[in-house]
């Protein structure tokens, strides 16, 4: 009995130490460019393998995608067998672009998932407001990391490209929904915001609401500040970051990168993926280092 008690006590101490330690998590935000675009030499059939290789090269634990159509999700699921995914089409009948989320199935498990629409009636599929040019959604999940016992939440979105009013209201609704998450849980936001970081109302709304921009808060950064490349190399002195990874709560950004992966000049998308190495269980992240 004595040795049994001591063994249980030691195991308990080890598990406590593991759960209290920081847990690294590699998160990617990636606008895939929808696969039905008339993109000529950059059309989906010609770049889809490059896109898969870009994801493999970065080996993210979670990928928040934008502009993902069903056949693209199916292709990625087959090409990336280490990942599962979830998401719904943004239109009322369930078709259209998704803010699909891919995750390493052996590393993390979603214990709750959902989608809401960026509108005045967010629970109504296909709903639109604020003169938005397209239907817009947020897909979210509460994840469990079995290796550490930690939980965290992720929200993935794509704000409107046509309406400033829609972007501002969308950012406010996103902030409102994330505030329903316990302050004890790390919250991660990925997305194409169609708005410049550090110089737009959506960025201001979210950062003043408690989120840190991983690019600014990270201990180190790699790559250009610009994230929209039009299927080519970054423009010289380009600094308009419209794809962000934001964090709040007990999570900090260790490294952030704008990924310029290409194969002989063929880029995987018209956006560059953004990747952040985060530490769950540490923080909160500083508001920014610049």
WOKA-V112773 format. One record per backbone hydrogen bond with DSSP energy under -1.0 kcal/mol. CO is the residue of the C=O (numbers start at 0). NH is the residue of the N-H. If there is no record, write none. Layout:
{{CO | NH} {CO | NH}}
This chain:
{{0 | 4} {1 | 5} {2 | 6} {3 | 7} {4 | 8} {5 | 9} {6 | 10} {7 | 11} {8 | 12} {9 | 13} {10 | 14} {11 | 15} {12 | 16} {13 | 17} {14 | 18} {15 | 19} {16 | 20} {22 | 279} {24 | 277} {25 | 60} {25 | 61} {26 | 275} {27 | 63} {28 | 273} {29 | 65} {33 | 36} {36 | 38} {38 | 41} {39 | 42} {42 | 45} {42 | 46} {43 | 47} {46 | 50} {47 | 51} {48 | 52} {49 | 53} {50 | 54} {51 | 55} {52 | 56} {53 | 57} {54 | 58} {60 | 103} {61 | 27} {62 | 101} {63 | 29} {65 | 31} {67 | 97} {68 | 72} {69 | 73} {70 | 74} {71 | 75} {72 | 76} {73 | 77} {74 | 78} {75 | 79} {79 | 82} {81 | 104} {83 | 102} {85 | 100} {90 | 93} {93 | 88} {94 | 90} {96 | 89} {97 | 67} {99 | 64} {100 | 85} {101 | 62} {102 | 83} {103 | 106} {103 | 107} {108 | 143} {111 | 141} {113 | 139} {115 | 137} {116 | 118} {120 | 123} {121 | 116} {123 | 126} {128 | 131} {135 | 117} {137 | 115} {138 | 155} {139 | 113} {140 | 153} {141 | 110} {141 | 111} {142 | 151} {143 | 108} {144 | 147} {144 | 148} {149 | 144} {151 | 142} {152 | 187} {153 | 140} {154 | 189} {155 | 138} {156 | 191} {162 | 166} {163 | 167} {164 | 168} {165 | 169} {166 | 170} {167 | 171} {168 | 172} {169 | 173} {170 | 174} {171 | 175} {172 | 176} {173 | 177} {174 | 178} {176 | 179} {177 | 180} {181 | 184} {185 | 152} {186 | 247} {187 | 154} {188 | 245} {189 | 156} {190 | 243} {191 | 158} {195 | 198} {199 | 203} {200 | 204} {201 | 205} {202 | 206} {203 | 207} {205 | 210} {206 | 209} {211 | 246} {212 | 216} {213 | 217} {215 | 288} {219 | 255} {221 | 257} {226 | 271} {228 | 231} {234 | 237} {238 | 240} {239 | 226} {240 | 196} {241 | 192} {243 | 190} {244 | 213} {245 | 188} {246 | 211} {247 | 186} {248 | 250} {249 | 280} {251 | 278} {254 | 276} {255 | 221} {256 | 274} {262 | 265} {265 | 262} {269 | 228} {269 | 229} {272 | 258} {273 | 28} {274 | 256} {275 | 26} {276 | 253} {276 | 254} {277 | 24} {278 | 251} {278 | 281} {279 | 22}}
